[in-house]
Structure formats: structure tokens, C-alpha cells
Amino acid sequence: MKQYRIEQADKNIFAVHQVIYSNSDIEMWYDWNTRLNDTKFTDQCFWILCGEDRIGGVIKMNDTVMYPFMIPPFSDRQQLWSILLTCCNDLRHINGVLQEDVNILHSYGFEVNVIKQVMCCPTDTLKEPVPPSGLSLNLLDDSFDITRIKNVMKEGYSGGIDYEIFGVPSDVKIMEDISYLMQVYKHTNLSVYVVDEQNNEIVGLCIAGISEKMPLGFAEIGELCVVPQYRHKGIAEFMLNYIKQSASAYTDVLKLCVTVGNNAELLYKKTGFQAGPRFARMTKRN
């Protein structure tokens, strides 16, 4: 009778297997060493074994596993999850679940919390971005009074899927998130906001830049929103194209992460963003 178990792995050898056999985020596809280093963030990595044969691997931290993968010739995804859940009977949370595994895990009593995907696009642009009529663009840096954009953020995300899933954050949390991102992108800040010239109100913003720790030095969009009464005027598309053009002086690629179900995904595709694989975060139902 076959004996299944998990056994701690050498993280360097494990990293090579995970990079090859898992469907990693799209921004990691461009550089082998970057993908390897990203995988080595923890030594809590384990082989899934059948006897002495490796059939898969997984990162396990307490009651959470992340980014499981199969090693050929083993190919039965249903059996892999059955083995893993038997070996990790304290398992409550699973991160990085591929879409092909979601229905399998439903049958084991897990539910989806959120589905995310990374999107990337080239930064080169042929046309100079032009703001919609009556609107002006301004640079957003850490000298700006961020209390002025707190309500813009809250209004811009109201009714959206992120607030539906995670709840509406407090004003204090919004301010903390803005401050955090501005600090992350301080190395190369690309953030902007758009003002209605008639009433001098801020109607949209995009927090973006390049972190010192960003893989491959790619630019990233952290937040993008437009207040509801100013939507469908081309403001978000203008900001995206402006950020792309600004980022082109530093990098070839601009990335973002979007919650699947966000209507903005269509806008991102329209402006040239290519989606990577979708990953779910799932939790065991009580």
C-alpha cells in the first residue's frame, strides 16, 4: 500500500521545482533568477511524497498552505489535494489556488474568499496622453496633504468588489494605506491626481511608482480610482496612459494586481494590459 507524507525540502532545490511546475505570476515570467529568489522567501517548503517519490510540493505555514504544485509523471490533481489535506489535517487556508483546482476544493469544504490576477503591459506609448476637457493633471508626492484625497479614495471604491469582499475601511485605514504606498514608491514616484478646473475638486487619482524591492525594477500601480460622478469621461484611461509614458523612462513594464470581478479589468485590457493566471484564496468552511 502506498504511503503518502510531506517532508521538509531544501528551499533551493524546492524553488527550482516550483518555478518550473507552478503557474507563477506573470511578472515573474521574464527572469529565471528573479523567480527563484521570489520562491525562496521561506524555508517552510515541503515535498509531497508517495513512498520515496516526489509527486508535488507546497509551502506550509501553520494552518495555511501556498502555491502547491505537481511533479510529473504524477498528474491527478484530485488525488494530490486528497493527499495534501490528509497530511495537513489542520489546514484552514489555501493561497494561490489555480482556477482548475477551485471546484476540487469546493468538494472538500473550502470556499473562495477572493480571486486575484496580476496584469502587465509595455510602457512605451506612441501618442502623448491628453487629459479630458476641463481637467488638469497634477503630480502627487509625499508633500501633498493626503487628507484631501481620503474621500476621493472612499468614493472611488464605493460599490466596488474590493469593498464588497473586504468591507469599507475606516478613514484612518485609508490614510494609512495611502501613506504606506507613497513610502513604497518614494524611490521612483509616478503618482498623479486629476482636478476639475471649474470647481478645483480632485476627481481621480493614481498612486504608482517603482519600489526599490520591485522584481526586475518594474513599475507598479497600487491604486487607481475616479469618483462616481466623473466616470465614463476617459479619466482613468488617461491616467493609465500617462503613468505608462512616465514609467517608460525607467522600465519596460508596468504591472498591477486586480481583484477578479472588478469592472476596471476591462479598462486595463483596453489599455494594453495582459492578464496572468488567476489565483484564489480559499478558507475551510466552519
N, C-alpha and C positions, 0 to 999 in steps of 0.2 A: 504494500500500500504506500502510495506517495506521501511523503511528509513535507508539509509546507511550513515555512517560517520566515521571519525577517531577521537580518543580521547587519550590524553597522558596517558601513562601507568606508573605504579610503576616499575622502572627498575629491581628490584629484582624479582618480580613476572614475569615480561616480560622475563627475562633471562631464567627462568625455562622452559617456553613455547617454546622459540626459540631453546634452546638446544635440546628439545625433538622432535620438529616438523620440524626443518630445517635440511637440509643435510649439516652439518658443515664440515670444512676442516678436512682431515684425521688425522692430528697430534693432533687434539683435541679429538679424539675418546677414548683416553686412560685414561682420568681422568675427573670425573664429575666436581670437583671444578674448575679446570683449564678452562673448557669450560664455566662454569658460569661466572667466572671472566673476561674471554675474551669478553663475551657478554655485560658486564656491563660498557664498556668503555665510554658510553654516556647515558645521561638521555633523549635524544631526541628519545624516543621509543613510539610507538603508537599502540593501538588496532585498528583493523578494525572491526566495529560493524554493525550488522544488528538488528535494534531495540536496545535491551539491550543484545543481544547475541554476544559474541566474535566469529568471523569467521576467524580471522587472525591477523597478526601483522607485523610491519615494522619499521625500523629505518629511520627517515626522517630528513635531514639536508639541509635547504634551498631548492634548486631545485633538490636535489639528494635523492633517497631512496636506502636502502641497505638491502639485505637478507630478503625479505618478506617470510612469511610462512602462511600456512593454519592451522586452528584448527578444528579437526573433531567434529561433523559429516560433516561439510562443506567440499566439495571435488571438486568443479567446478573451475578449475584454470582459465579458460577463464573469468568467471564471476568475480573472485577475481581481476584480472587485470582491468577489466572494472570498477569495483567499486573504486579501488585504483586510477586509472587515473582520474576518475570523482571527487573524493575527493581531489586530489592533482593536480589541473589543471595547476600549474606552473612547473610541473615535466619535467626535461630535461635529467637527467642522472639516470641510474639504475645500481648499482653494485651488484655482487653476484647473477646473473640470472642463474638459473639452465637450463640445456640444454632442458628440456621439456617445458620451458617457452619461449625459443628464438623465435620460429615460431609464438607464440601468439603475442609477442611484435612487430614482423615484421609487423603484420597486423594493429598495432596501430601507425605505422610510425617510429619505432625505428630501429636502425642499430647497428650491433656488432662492437665494437672498438677492442676488444681483448678477447681471451678466455684463462684462466689460470687454472692450477691444481697443487695441492701440491702432492708430491710423497715422500714416506718414505721407508726406508729399515733397517734391523737389522745391527748392526755394527760388529758383530762377523764374523771373516773370518778364514777359515781353512788353507789357503795357504799364504805364505809370498809373497806379491806383488813384482814382479821383473821388473825393467824398461826395455823397449826395448833396443836392442843392440845399443851401441854408444851414449846413452843418460844417463844423470845423474840427480838425484833429489836433490833439494835444498829447505831449509825452507825459507819462505817469511815472514818477520816480519817488524815492523814499523821503523827499522833502515835501511831498504833497500831503495835505490833511485828509487822511483816508476816511475820516468820519463823513466826508462829502460823498463817498461812493458806497457807503454801507447800505443805504436804502436802494441804490441802483442795483446792487447785487441781489438783495432780497426780492425786489420787484422782478428783476430779470429772470430769476429761477422759480418764481412763484408759479404753481400749477404744473411744474415740470416733473419728470420722472425721478430726479435725484431727491427732491424734497418729498415726493410720494414714498420713496423707499426708505430714506434715512431720516425723514422728519425735517421740519423747518428749524434751522439753527437759531440760537439766540443772537442778539446784536453783538454780544461780547465774543461769541464763537466766530461770527462773520469777520469781525475786526481782527481776531487772532489769525484766522486763515489768510486774510489779505496780507497782514504783516509778515507771516511766515513765507508766503510766496514771493513777496517783494525782496525778502532777505535771500531766499534761494536763488533768485535771478539777478541779484546785485552784481555778480561777476560780469554779466553782459545783459543789461536790462533792455527789453524791447517793448515794454508795456505802454499802452495808449488809452486815451478816453476820447469820446466824441461829445461835442457840445452843440445844442441848438442855439444858433446865433441870435434868434429872436428873443428868447427868454433867458438865455445863459444857463440853461439847465443841462446837467450831464445826462445823456440818454443811452449811452452804451460804453462798454469798456472791455479791454482785453489785457489780461496780465500774462506776460510771456517773457521769455529770455533763455539764457544758456547758463545752466548751473556748472560750477567747477567740477562736479562729480557726474555730470551727464555722460552716459555711454557714448563714445565716438564724437563727443562735442556737438551733438545735435541740438537744435533749438527746440523749445517746447512751449506749447500753450497750456497754461494752468487754469485759466478762467476766461470765459467769453460769454457776455450777456448783453441784451438790449431790453430796455423797459418796454412793457407790452404795447403801449400806445404808439411806439415808434418802430414796431416790427414791420416787415414786408416793405421796407424802403431801401434795402440794399446796404444797411449799415454794417451788419455782421460780415457780409461778403467783402465789403470794403476793408474792414479791419483785418480780416484774414489775409487779404492780398497785400495789404500794407506791411503786416508782420512778415510775410514771406519775403517781400522785397528787402526789408530791413535786415532780415536774418541772412540773406544771401551774401553779405559782406563777410560773414563769419563761418558759415556752414552750408552744406549742400542739401540738408534735410531738415524739415520741420515736422514735429510729432505732437500728438495729443492722445488722450485717453478718453473715450466716450462710453457712457452707460447705454447699453443696447435698449432701444425704445425711445431714446431722445430724438426729437424731430430734427435736431441740428445735424444728425448723421447725414441726412440728405444734402444739407448745405456743404458739409465737409467733402462729400463725394463730388459735388458740383464744382468745388474749387480745387479739385485735383488730389484729394487725399485718398490713399489706398488703404483698405482695412486689412488688418492681420486677423489671426484666428480669434474666435470668441471664447472667453473663459468665464465660467460660472463660479460663484462662491455658494456652497451648499451647507446646510445645517441639518442635523438629525432632528426630526420632529419629536416632541415630547410624548 
